[in-house]
């Protein structure tokens, strides 16, 4: 098996590369990543010397780069995407370029090179806010943000390639991911790192938005299962079925770190903020036998301990990244690390 992984220097892609390289039948893994602000080669440093691994820096919207990276591969697992909702509200253009145009470039190359299977990694956010019940793979998409709209657009392109050209594709839609090496703009690492540094935790609105939290290792195991056994032309939801409100998660973090509850600061709600995400995972469980293994309560405690043990990694991002400092000082009034002795 020879696999091209797009976005393999990012949070989920790097974990998937690490997982797939554990399989003896994997002969080659090519990591194609643009290395934007959220992509770091440190995330895959532990596999960089594996003779089966190769890194190519490039944009998935660049057809020449994509063709060079994909040539000789058997399968493609497509993670590369702009993913942060807040950033998409501020400027949707990069999301359209990467998530829509980039996906189409990859599909065209995969078709020309006769790729055996193209796995497109998507999100539960394409279903929009779910007031009752759980979204099924056949439900109509109702995205609420520029980010989720761009992902819904890429989903439609992937399925259209299957319908029109018979292209061998599969889509996965995952719940909120969490785990080590997640860029600190996302909810959990943002709140954990802020709490560690005694910074305010910016809680949107009343904090009662509900999310399903999926550990990145469970997600990657599901993607590998879909890559190996998923039916072509199908969509598979990946989640846990366990929901938590944002405010309850924030309280768990503060309790674990021994921080006061008044560090939570309610800020104006995000524009178009979805109230609840919830998906049925019966299809992937029934057809492929996949089930999540990591419970959120224990996974969250382990994650907090990981961020405590890996301060140099995230401190370098928070305090040295110009993009991070500019965005978060504006968005969340982030003041940087506390002064010594504070």
PALONU-370681 format. One line per 3 residues: number of its first residue (from 1); their letters; for each residue x, y, z negated of N, C-alpha, C. Coordinates in pm, whole numbers, padded with zeros to 5 digits. Each point is the difference from the previous one (the first is absolute). Layout:
residues N
NUM) a) X,Y,Z,X,Y,Z,X,Y,Z  ... .
This chain:
residues 342
1) xxx) 00084,-00120,00000,-00084,00120,00000,00088,00125,00000  -00026,00089,00095,00071,00129,00007,-00105,00110,-00013  00017,00087,-00100,-00104,00096,-00036,00053,00143,00005 .
4) xxx) -00073,00086,00070,00024,00144,-00007,-00091,00058,-00106  00058,00072,-00097,-00076,00066,-00104,00015,00150,00018  -00110,00069,00025,00008,00146,00010,-00023,00059,-00139 .
7) xxx) 00074,00107,-00030,-00012,00061,-00132,00059,-00086,-00110  00103,-00075,00032,00058,-00093,-00096,00087,00062,-00106  00023,00130,00008,00076,00069,-00107,-00095,00067,-00098 .
10) xxx) -00129,-00015,00024,-00100,00056,-00090,-00033,-00094,-00113  -00094,00041,-00081,-00037,-00074,-00121,-00047,-00142,00030  -00105,-00016,00080,-00056,-00133,00024,00085,-00077,00102 .
13) xxx) 00044,00068,00105,00079,-00067,00103,00128,-00062,-00054  00068,00070,-00090,00125,-00053,-00056,-00027,-00124,-00085  -00110,00001,-00074,-00035,-00118,-00079,-00033,-00119,00090 .
16) xxx) -00066,00029,00113,-00033,-00108,00093,00126,-00060,00062  00095,00085,00038,00125,-00051,00057,00071,-00090,-00100  00006,00043,-00123,00064,-00079,-00105,-00069,-00137,-00015 .
19) xxx) -00132,00001,00009,-00077,-00125,-00013,00021,-00091,00120  -00011,00054,00119,00004,-00084,00120,00138,-00062,00022  00104,00069,-00047,00135,-00053,00015,00026,-00119,-00092 .
22) xxx) -00090,-00026,-00092,00013,-00118,-00086,-00040,-00128,00073  -00065,00015,00116,-00047,-00116,00077,00110,-00051,00092  00023,-00130,-00002,00108,-00058,00078,-00026,00004,00150 .
25) xxx) -00128,00008,00039,-00030,00000,00143,00011,00139,00063  00032,00101,-00080,00017,00136,00052,00143,00016,00049  00015,00018,00129,00133,00008,00061,00051,00142,00014 .
28) xxx) -00093,00096,00011,00041,00139,00020,-00110,00094,-00047  00041,00107,-00071,-00091,00107,-00039,00061,00132,00042  -00071,00073,00083,00043,00134,00042,-00088,00102,-00071 .
31) xxx) 00063,00094,-00065,-00068,00105,-00075,00008,00130,00081  -00113,00044,00054,-00006,00125,00075,-00064,00106,-00089  00078,00102,-00036,-00051,00102,-00092,00059,00136,00038 .
34) xxx) -00084,00101,-00006,00043,00136,00034,00077,00066,-00113  -00011,-00055,-00121,00060,00055,-00121,-00050,00143,-00024  -00133,00012,-00010,-00058,00127,-00041,00024,00015,-00150 .
37) xxx) -00064,00100,-00060,00022,00026,-00143,-00030,-00122,-00087  -00092,-00089,00044,-00041,-00113,-00083,00075,-00129,00031  00091,00003,00096,00076,-00118,00037,00143,00009,-00050 .
40) xxx) 00046,-00105,-00068,00134,00002,-00059,00067,-00135,00023  00121,00004,00056,00073,-00125,00023,00039,-00066,-00132  00000,00076,-00109,00026,-00060,-00131,-00104,-00107,-00032 .
43) xxx) -00120,00014,00057,-00107,-00097,-00026,00032,-00139,00054  00088,-00007,00100,00036,-00130,00059,00150,-00027,-00012  00064,00069,-00092,00145,-00015,-00015,00039,-00143,-00035 .
46) xxx) -00086,-00070,-00072,00034,-00135,-00044,-00005,-00103,00112  -00060,00035,00115,-00004,-00095,00112,00083,00049,00118  00065,00115,-00016,00072,00062,00112,00112,-00088,00054 .
49) xxx) 00055,-00088,-00083,00111,-00085,00044,-00045,-00136,00048  -00130,-00024,00002,-00053,-00125,00054,00022,00001,00152  00062,-00102,00052,00033,-00006,00143,-00124,00000,00088 .
52) xxx) -00115,-00035,-00057,-00123,-00002,00078,-00069,00135,00006  00050,00098,-00076,-00066,00130,-00012,00074,00106,00082  -00080,00084,00067,00058,00112,00077,-00089,00122,-00013 .
55) xxx) 00061,00116,-00019,-00074,00126,-00013,00019,00085,00125  -00112,00057,00048,00003,00096,00110,-00074,00125,-00046  00066,00113,00006,-00068,00125,-00034,-00069,00054,00124 .
58) xxx) -00131,00023,-00011,-00071,00050,00116,-00147,00024,-00029  -00063,00072,00090,-00140,00040,-00011,-00088,-00099,00078  -00106,-00048,-00062,-00087,-00094,00070,-00076,00066,00116 .
61) xxx) 00001,00133,00005,-00063,00070,00112,00095,00015,00119  00124,-00047,-00013,00101,00007,00105,00003,-00135,00072  -00054,-00005,00119,-00016,-00127,00072,00133,-00071,00026 .
64) xxx) 00106,00075,00029,00130,-00062,00028,00058,-00067,-00124  -00010,00069,-00112,00049,-00057,-00126,-00080,-00124,-00037  -00131,00007,00016,-00086,-00112,-00034,00031,-00121,00087 .
67) xxx) 00018,00021,00129,00031,-00111,00091,00132,-00067,-00039  00099,00081,-00034,00130,-00055,-00039,-00010,-00082,-00129  -00076,00050,-00096,-00014,-00069,-00128,-00083,-00127,00012 .
70) xxx) -00101,00002,00087,-00093,-00112,00010,00048,-00112,00090  00089,00029,00092,00043,-00100,00096,00062,-00121,-00071  -00045,-00119,00036,00052,-00122,-00057,-00071,-00046,-00127 .
73) xxx) -00095,00081,-00047,-00074,-00036,-00121,-00119,-00092,00034  -00041,-00078,-00098,-00119,-00083,00015,-00125,00073,-00048  00012,00068,-00115,-00115,00061,-00065,00033,00143,-00044 .
76) xxx) -00105,00078,-00021,00013,00138,-00050,-00089,00015,-00122  00055,00057,-00108,-00081,00039,-00116,00016,00151,-00015  -00111,00069,00020,00002,00146,00016,-00045,00071,-00128 .
79) xxx) 00099,00046,-00079,-00026,00077,-00121,00011,00151,00023  00085,00042,00092,00038,00141,00012,-00122,00090,00013  -00010,00098,-00090,-00114,00090,00001,00026,00119,-00092 .
82) xxx) -00064,00111,00033,-00013,00110,-00095,-00120,-00036,-00087  00014,00006,-00133,-00104,-00058,-00085,-00056,00090,-00109  00060,00116,-00024,-00044,00077,-00117,-00116,00093,00035 .
85) xxx) -00114,-00021,-00064,-00122,00073,00033,00018,00150,-00015  00060,00044,-00111,00018,00143,-00021,00077,00066,00113  00105,-00067,00045,00080,00055,00110,-00083,00006,00129 .
88) xxx) -00087,-00100,00021,-00081,00000,00121,-00100,00115,00000  -00046,00039,-00118,-00093,00114,-00010,00072,00129,00035  00125,00010,-00041,00079,00120,00029,00040,00008,00146 .
91) xxx) 00032,-00116,00061,00043,-00003,00140,-00022,-00140,00056  -00101,-00013,00085,-00035,-00132,00053,00085,-00043,00119  00073,00092,00061,00072,-00030,00125,00096,-00118,-00012 .
94) xxx) 00086,-00006,-00103,00092,-00115,-00009,-00074,-00133,-00016  -00117,00002,-00059,-00078,-00122,-00020,-00054,-00052,00134  -00042,00092,00085,-00048,-00040,00132,00115,-00054,00085 .
97) xxx) 00114,00066,-00007,00115,-00042,00080,00048,-00138,-00040  00022,-00020,-00128,00053,-00129,-00047,-00105,-00109,-00001  -00113,00027,-00062,-00099,-00106,-00024,-00077,-00040,00124 .
100) xxx) -00029,00097,00087,-00079,-00030,00121,00091,-00020,00121  00077,00103,00035,00087,-00011,00118,00105,-00109,-00021  00061,-00003,-00119,00102,-00101,-00027,-00054,-00141,00012 .
103) xxx) -00120,-00023,-00051,-00061,-00133,00010,-00025,-00038,00145  -00046,00095,00079,-00025,-00029,00141,00130,-00033,00074  00108,00071,-00031,00130,-00030,00061,00043,-00142,-00035 .
106) xxx) -00017,-00037,-00124,00036,-00135,-00044,-00084,-00106,00071  -00130,00026,00013,-00088,-00096,00067,00039,-00019,00146  00033,00109,00067,00039,-00011,00140,00128,-00081,00016 .
109) xxx) 00097,00026,-00087,00125,-00074,00006,-00023,-00148,-00032  -00082,-00027,-00101,-00028,-00139,-00038,-00067,-00076,00113  -00086,00068,00072,-00069,-00063,00113,00100,-00028,00113 .
112) xxx) 00086,00095,00028,00098,-00018,00108,00101,-00108,-00034  00036,-00013,-00127,00102,-00097,-00041,-00059,-00132,-00046  -00134,-00013,00013,-00070,-00124,-00032,00025,-00046,-00145 .
115) xxx) -00016,00095,-00092,00014,-00031,-00142,-00106,-00101,-00042  00038,-00098,-00079,-00089,-00110,-00038,-00112,00045,-00093  00033,00086,-00099,-00102,00051,-00091,00039,00139,-00049 .
118) xxx) -00098,00090,00001,00018,00138,-00043,-00089,00021,-00122  00061,00018,-00118,-00075,00022,-00123,00003,00149,-00033  -00117,00059,-00002,-00014,00143,-00027,-00047,00020,-00144 .
121) xxx) 00081,00068,-00079,-00029,00018,-00143,-00079,00130,-00018  -00124,-00013,-00046,-00087,00115,-00017,-00041,00014,-00147  -00109,00071,-00025,-00036,00040,-00135,-00150,-00011,-00026 .
124) xxx) -00036,-00015,-00127,-00142,00000,-00036,-00065,00136,00019  00080,00104,00013,-00054,00135,00013,-00075,00022,00130  00019,-00086,00099,-00074,00016,00126,-00150,-00025,-00019 .
127) xxx) -00038,-00071,-00107,-00141,-00025,-00026,-00070,00119,-00064  00078,00096,-00051,-00058,00113,-00069,-00042,-00038,-00141  -00072,00089,-00065,-00044,-00023,-00137,-00115,-00101,-00001 .
130) xxx) 00009,-00098,-00089,-00099,-00107,-00009,-00082,00020,-00127  -00125,00043,00017,-00083,00029,-00117,-00038,-00127,-00074  -00038,-00103,00074,-00042,-00127,-00060,00054,-00116,00082 .
133) xxx) 00017,-00114,-00066,00046,-00119,00070,00146,00011,00040  00038,-00081,00099,00138,-00004,00045,00006,-00004,00152  00094,00071,00056,00013,00006,00145,00046,-00134,00057 .
136) xxx) -00062,-00039,00110,00040,-00120,00072,00072,00041,00128  00077,-00092,00053,00081,00029,00118,-00083,00045,00120  -00126,-00041,00005,-00087,00034,00113,-00072,00134,-00018 .
139) xxx) 00017,00064,-00114,-00070,00127,-00026,00049,00111,00092  -00089,00094,00026,00036,00118,00080,00098,00085,-00079  00102,00051,00067,00100,00083,-00067,-00054,00141,-00020 .
142) xxx) 00032,00058,-00117,-00049,00135,-00033,00107,00078,-00074  00113,00028,00065,00111,00067,-00069,-00037,00142,-00042  00061,00045,-00111,-00034,00131,-00056,00111,00103,00012 .
145) xxx) 00124,-00043,00019,00114,00092,00005,00070,-00010,00135  00080,00099,00035,00079,-00012,00124,00088,-00124,00000  00054,-00035,-00118,00082,-00122,-00007,-00083,-00124,00035 .
148) xxx) -00111,-00021,-00070,-00079,-00120,00025,-00061,00000,00139  -00029,00119,00053,-00052,00008,00138,00107,-00045,00099  00125,00036,-00026,00109,-00041,00089,00022,-00151,-00008 .
151) xxx) -00015,-00057,-00119,00013,-00145,-00014,-00118,-00072,00065  -00119,00055,-00014,-00117,-00060,00067,00020,00002,00152  00055,00112,00050,00028,00009,00143,00098,-00106,00046 .
154) xxx) 00105,-00024,-00080,00097,-00102,00038,-00062,-00140,-00009  -00088,-00022,-00098,-00071,-00128,-00007,-00080,-00026,00127  -00070,00103,00046,-00081,-00014,00121,00088,-00030,00121 .
157) xxx) 00116,00064,00007,00092,-00026,00111,00046,-00146,00000  00030,-00051,-00118,00048,-00139,-00011,-00109,-00098,00043  -00121,00020,-00049,-00109,-00090,00038,-00036,00014,00148 .
160) xxx) 00011,00123,00053,-00027,00021,00143,00102,-00074,00085  00125,-00006,-00047,00103,-00072,00075,-00033,-00149,00006  -00059,-00051,-00105,-00040,-00141,00000,-00118,-00023,00094 .
163) xxx) -00100,00089,-00007,-00120,-00016,00083,00031,00020,00148  00078,00102,00030,00027,00034,00140,00104,-00090,00064  00110,-00025,-00071,00113,-00072,00059,00021,-00139,-00058 .
166) xxx) -00080,-00037,-00099,00022,-00129,-00066,00127,-00001,-00082  00045,00118,-00043,00125,00010,-00074,-00013,-00070,-00136  00101,-00077,-00041,-00006,-00076,-00125,00027,00088,-00123 .
169) xxx) -00104,00058,-00053,00013,00094,-00111,-00081,-00045,-00121  00041,00048,-00118,-00074,-00019,-00124,00013,00128,-00080  -00105,00038,-00073,00003,00120,-00085,-00018,-00042,-00145 .
172) xxx) 00079,00060,-00089,-00022,-00015,-00143,-00036,00136,-00058  -00095,00001,-00093,-00039,00124,-00069,00016,-00022,-00150  00090,00074,-00059,00037,-00025,-00139,-00051,00108,-00093 .
175) xxx) -00020,-00041,-00125,-00034,00094,-00107,00124,00081,-00039  -00016,00091,-00097,00111,00082,-00047,00116,-00087,-00047  00117,00021,00059,00118,-00077,-00040,00076,00068,-00113 .
178) xxx) 00068,-00081,-00079,00090,00053,-00101,00114,-00098,-00019  00111,00047,-00055,00115,-00086,-00023,00129,00079,00005  00114,-00068,-00016,00131,00067,00001,00029,00069,00133 .
181) xxx) 00075,00107,-00007,00049,00075,00115,-00108,00077,00075  -00115,00024,-00064,-00102,00081,00067,00037,00147,-00012  -00009,00072,00110,00038,00142,00001,-00084,00077,-00100 .
184) xxx) 00062,00087,-00080,-00071,00062,-00113,-00102,00107,00034  -00056,00000,00120,-00111,00088,00030,-00134,-00072,-00023  00005,-00132,-00007,-00121,-00079,-00019,-00044,00003,-00146 .
187) xxx) -00126,-00034,-00023,-00062,00017,-00131,00080,-00062,-00115  00026,-00131,00007,00065,-00066,-00114,00142,00049,-00024  00089,00000,00101,00135,00049,-00030,00003,00148,-00037 .
190) xxx) -00091,00079,00057,-00007,00142,-00037,-00034,00015,-00147  -00102,-00073,-00044,-00043,00011,-00140,00104,-00060,-00095  00060,-00112,00038,00100,-00063,-00086,00122,00089,-00017 .
193) xxx) 00053,00052,00111,00120,00083,-00010,-00028,00131,-00070  -00117,00059,00022,-00036,00122,-00071,-00013,-00026,-00150  -00060,-00113,-00035,-00016,-00032,-00141,00135,-00024,-00067 .
196) xxx) 00090,-00068,00070,00133,-00023,-00055,00069,00133,-00031  -00019,00098,00087,00065,00130,-00017,-00087,00103,-00075  -00109,-00048,-00060,-00089,00088,-00075,-00055,00114,00085 .
199) xxx) -00027,-00032,00126,-00061,00094,00092,-00151,-00027,00006  -00081,00100,00034,-00145,-00022,00011,-00035,-00103,00107  -00103,-00079,-00027,-00052,-00097,00096,-00121,00063,00068 .
202) xxx) 00011,00038,00129,-00108,00071,00070,-00112,-00094,00042  -00109,00000,-00073,-00111,-00092,00023,-00108,00072,00080  -00027,-00050,00120,-00100,00065,00086,-00140,-00011,-00060 .
205) xxx) -00071,00113,-00003,-00141,00002,-00041,-00018,-00058,-00139  -00103,-00087,-00014,-00029,-00060,-00130,00081,-00127,-00025  00076,-00045,00100,00083,-00118,-00017,-00075,-00131,00004 .
208) xxx) -00126,00002,00039,-00081,-00122,-00002,-00003,-00071,00136  00087,00040,00091,00011,-00071,00127,00048,-00142,-00028  -00059,-00098,00068,00034,-00140,-00023,00085,-00055,00114 .
211) xxx) 00103,-00075,-00038,00089,-00061,00098,00030,-00145,-00039  00026,-00080,00102,00046,-00138,-00015,00152,00005,00016  00075,-00048,-00101,00145,00009,00001,00061,-00136,00034 .
214) xxx) 00076,-00003,00109,00060,-00123,00053,00152,00009,-00011  00060,-00097,-00068,00146,00001,-00011,00062,-00025,00137  00108,00072,00028,00063,-00008,00132,00046,-00141,00034 .
217) xxx) 00042,-00079,-00100,00042,-00137,00029,-00117,-00087,00042  -00115,00018,-00065,-00120,-00071,00044,-00038,00041,00142  00011,00129,00029,-00031,00050,00133,00091,-00064,00104 .
220) xxx) 00130,-00003,-00029,00095,-00056,00097,-00022,-00149,00021  -00034,-00070,-00107,-00032,-00143,00016,-00121,-00019,00091  -00098,00089,-00015,-00119,-00008,00084,00035,00027,00146 .
223) xxx) 00085,00099,00024,00039,00032,00138,00076,-00115,00064  00089,-00062,-00076,00072,-00116,00054,-00099,-00113,00033  -00099,-00019,-00086,-00102,-00102,00026,-00076,00030,00129 .
226) xxx) -00037,00126,00018,-00070,00041,00122,00090,-00015,00122  00126,00036,-00014,00094,-00014,00110,00010,-00146,00045  00003,-00089,-00093,00020,-00141,00032,-00131,-00071,00040 .
229) xxx) -00112,00038,-00065,-00121,-00079,00021,-00125,00081,00033  00010,00131,00002,-00117,00080,00029,-00051,-00018,00141  -00131,00000,00016,-00061,-00018,00132,00013,00127,00083 .
232) xxx) 00032,-00015,00126,00019,00114,00089,-00130,00076,00019  00011,00133,00008,-00116,00085,00020,-00081,00026,-00126  00052,-00046,-00115,-00074,00012,-00126,00055,00110,-00089 .
235) xxx) -00085,00041,-00096,00038,00095,-00104,-00011,-00073,-00133  00097,00024,-00090,-00001,-00061,-00132,00017,00107,-00108  -00096,00009,-00091,00013,00087,-00116,00091,-00065,-00103 .
238) xxx) 00082,00083,-00066,00092,-00049,-00103,-00015,00086,-00124  -00042,-00059,-00109,-00019,00074,-00124,-00007,-00096,-00117  -00053,00050,-00114,-00010,-00083,-00119,-00144,-00014,-00049 .
241) xxx) -00085,00096,00035,-00136,00000,-00050,-00013,00060,-00138  00112,00050,-00056,-00001,00062,-00133,00016,00151,00017  -00093,00075,-00055,00002,00146,00016,00034,00070,-00131 .
244) xxx) 00071,00112,00012,00034,00084,-00115,-00023,00146,00039  -00047,00080,-00094,-00010,00144,00026,00139,00062,-00015  00021,00109,00071,00129,00069,-00008,00031,00046,-00142 .
247) xxx) -00101,00046,-00072,00024,00051,-00135,00039,-00113,-00096  -00058,-00119,00021,00037,-00112,-00087,00144,-00044,00027  00042,00005,00126,00138,-00034,00034,00096,00102,-00061 .
250) xxx) -00035,00127,00008,00084,00104,-00059,00016,-00022,-00150  -00106,-00038,-00067,00005,-00026,-00145,00090,-00118,-00031  -00006,-00105,00083,00087,-00116,-00021,00148,00042,00008 .
253) xxx) 00032,00084,00098,00138,00045,00018,00047,00080,-00122  -00083,00093,-00045,00036,00082,-00115,00016,-00084,-00126  -00089,-00097,-00018,00007,-00087,-00117,00130,-00081,00002 .
256) xxx) 00035,-00055,00117,00120,-00082,00011,00126,00080,-00033  00001,00127,00041,00118,00085,-00019,-00006,00081,-00129  -00109,-00015,-00075,-00012,00075,-00125,-00013,00149,00020 .
259) xxx) -00065,00039,00106,-00018,00142,00030,-00141,00044,-00039  -00018,00128,-00034,-00132,00049,-00042,-00098,00008,00116  -00128,-00018,-00029,-00105,00005,00103,-00011,00138,00063 .
262) xxx) 00044,00104,-00072,-00015,00135,00056,00098,00026,00115  00084,-00098,00034,00081,00015,00121,-00086,-00014,00125  -00118,-00063,-00012,-00092,-00007,00113,-00060,00138,00025 .
265) xxx) 00011,00048,00122,-00054,00131,00037,-00096,-00018,00116  -00126,00032,-00022,-00098,-00009,00108,00021,00117,00096  00019,-00033,00127,00022,00100,00104,-00115,-00008,00099 .
268) xxx) -00021,00106,00080,-00109,-00004,00099,00008,-00125,00087  -00115,-00061,00026,-00003,-00125,00074,00050,00020,00142  00056,-00105,00056,00049,00003,00136,-00117,00013,00098 .
271) xxx) 00022,00069,00108,-00103,00014,00103,-00037,-00137,00055  -00131,-00026,00006,-00048,-00127,00058,00043,-00122,-00078  00023,00013,-00129,00054,-00109,-00080,-00100,-00115,-00011 .
274) xxx) 00038,-00119,00045,-00088,-00117,-00009,-00016,-00040,-00146  -00123,-00033,-00037,-00030,-00033,-00139,00041,-00142,-00037  -00022,-00094,00092,00026,-00140,-00032,00041,-00078,00124 .
277) xxx) 00106,-00080,-00015,00038,-00096,00102,-00024,-00139,-00055  -00062,-00085,00079,-00026,-00137,-00043,-00020,-00088,00123  00072,-00112,00005,-00009,-00090,00114,-00027,-00143,-00046 .
280) xxx) -00068,-00074,00083,-00014,-00143,-00019,00125,-00068,00056  00059,-00091,-00078,00117,-00074,00047,-00035,-00148,00024  -00128,-00028,00014,-00042,-00139,00014,00051,-00062,00131 .
283) xxx) 00017,00080,00104,00042,-00055,00129,00142,-00056,-00007  00094,00078,-00051,00139,-00047,-00004,00016,-00115,-00099  -00081,00004,-00106,00004,-00108,-00099,-00057,-00129,00059 .
286) xxx) -00111,00014,00068,-00068,-00118,00057,00078,-00059,00117  00046,00083,00091,00064,-00049,00123,00146,-00037,-00020  00073,00080,-00079,00145,-00017,-00008,00049,-00044,-00138 .
289) xxx) -00090,-00003,-00097,00038,-00048,-00131,00083,00095,-00084  00005,00129,00041,00078,00097,-00077,-00081,00056,-00115  00065,00017,-00116,-00059,00067,-00115,00107,00084,-00069 .
292) xxx) -00037,00113,-00059,00101,00079,-00073,00046,-00074,-00124  00128,00018,-00036,00056,-00069,-00115,00030,00095,-00117  00020,00127,00029,00046,00094,-00103,-00116,00085,-00048 .
295) xxx) -00033,-00010,-00127,-00109,00078,-00059,00048,00144,-00022  -00089,00095,00024,00040,00141,-00005,00053,00042,-00137  -00061,-00047,-00107,00042,00043,-00134,00146,-00036,-00026 .
298) xxx) 00038,-00123,00028,00139,-00041,-00020,00092,00061,00106  -00051,00011,00123,00080,00059,00108,00033,00145,-00028  -00095,00075,-00056,00024,00140,-00031,00104,00014,-00110 .
301) xxx) -00008,-00083,-00103,00098,00008,-00109,00140,-00030,00053  00012,-00100,00086,00130,-00034,00059,00051,00115,00088  -00092,00066,00070,00040,00111,00086,00053,00117,-00082 .
304) xxx) -00067,00032,-00109,00047,00108,-00088,00141,-00031,-00050  00021,-00124,-00040,00134,-00040,-00046,00102,00011,00113  -00042,-00031,00122,00092,00011,00115,00042,00145,00021 .
307) xxx) -00095,00094,-00005,00036,00140,00019,00088,00052,-00113  -00019,-00052,-00120,00088,00037,-00111,00142,-00051,00024  00011,-00118,00059,00131,-00063,00023,00069,00049,00127 .
310) xxx) -00073,00070,00086,00057,00045,00129,-00011,00151,00017  00029,00071,-00105,-00010,00146,00006,00088,00062,00109  00123,-00047,00022,00083,00063,00104,-00066,-00002,00137 .
313) xxx) -00075,-00108,00030,-00064,-00010,00132,-00104,00109,00020  -00094,00011,-00095,-00108,00097,00021,00041,00142,-00038  00096,00017,-00090,00045,00134,-00034,00069,00065,00120 .
316) xxx) 00070,-00082,00079,00065,00053,00120,-00102,00055,00098  -00116,-00065,00007,-00106,00047,00089,-00066,00125,-00056  -00038,-00006,-00127,-00072,00111,-00061,00082,00128,-00007 .
319) xxx) 00129,-00013,-00028,00080,00118,-00029,00096,00041,00111  00016,-00085,00102,00091,00033,00109,-00070,00018,00135  -00120,-00055,00011,-00072,00007,00127,-00067,00136,00015 .
322) xxx) 00043,00078,00098,-00059,00131,00024,-00147,-00011,00036  -00035,-00100,00082,-00139,-00017,00040,-00088,-00031,-00120  00051,-00085,-00088,-00078,-00035,-00118,-00019,00121,-00090 .
325) xxx) 00108,00070,-00030,-00008,00113,-00092,-00091,00109,00054  00011,00031,00127,-00083,00106,00059,-00147,-00037,-00007  -00031,-00124,00035,-00140,-00043,00004,-00060,-00008,-00140 .
328) xxx) 00070,-00066,-00090,-00060,-00026,-00131,00005,00119,-00095  00094,00088,00017,-00002,00121,-00081,-00118,00088,00040  -00036,-00008,00128,-00116,00076,00048,-00130,-00070,-00037 .
331) xxx) -00004,-00131,00022,-00124,-00076,-00018,-00036,-00022,-00146  00101,-00038,-00079,-00029,-00042,-00137,00072,00083,-00107  00062,00114,00041,00072,00085,-00095,00108,-00079,-00074 .
334) xxx) 00067,-00090,00072,00105,-00082,-00060,00119,00088,-00032  00053,-00010,-00120,00106,00087,-00048,00137,-00065,-00005  00009,-00125,00043,00128,-00069,-00007,00019,-00064,-00136 .
337) xxx) 00116,-00064,-00021,00025,-00074,-00125,00008,00096,-00119  -00036,-00050,-00119,00011,00086,-00117,00144,00035,-00030  00022,00115,-00060,00135,00041,-00036,00054,-00089,-00111 .
340) xxx) 00129,-00010,-00007,00061,-00084,-00103,-00039,00048,-00137  -00038,-00095,-00083,-00040,00034,-00135,-00147,00032,-00010  -00071,00007,00115,-00142,00035,-00002,-00082,-00119,-00044 .
